Amino acid sequence: SFDNSQLCSCGADKTVVLWDVATGQVVRKYRGHAGKVNCVQFNEEATIVVSGSIDSTIRCWDCRSRRPDPVQVLDEAKDGISSVKVSDHEILSGSVDGRVRRYDLRAGQLYSDYIGSPITSVCFSKDGQCALAASLDSTLRLLDKETGELLGEYTGHRSTAYRLDCVLSEQDTHVGSASEDGNVYFWDLVEGSLALSLAVGRSVVQSLAFHPTLPCLLTATEGHVQLWREETFQPEGDNAT
């Protein structure tokens, strides 16, 4: 959550779990999904937890109430939900049915863009104008959020079987993707050219997160979580690259 007081998690046991960070205790368990839950995210105020499941639904849970049922169920997807992201008034989702869906909660509108290949990850650009989608055809696509226009395609990584993360850098200058070949790739957002290939491990790099304001990157592979920074950023004696 925004104040670091709570964590939300999800799992193959079909549950969404809310945790208290200070005590490590489970605050609440939400049951309602009919299958494995792939992704979970707080809204900005950490009052709602949004979860996406292999059961093709997105469910919104109220953290403040004791009610066991979701406050909203979004069931437009025709296949499993692989990724959800939440802005102050939108829910962005990627589905195995090959569609990126954006729910505008203020306007009560659903916008859908067909990619064709199963989506593994979606994210908003920092300026809120674009959506980035990764899919199993080893391609990232940058879409104009309002019109759905394809603004850029980025290739060179390998993504054919796993649910891999995609990211945008802290200033929207670069597009990044995890890869099944043990590397992380970054492209110049405007030019589409490969800017960096980072050797992270020997097998699949599954998870990727960019710091919201600093040029820092977290990667996860083979049970290792690594923090990457520019060399000029390093304090002396630090092993991070």
Disulfide bonds with the S-S distance in Angstrom:
none
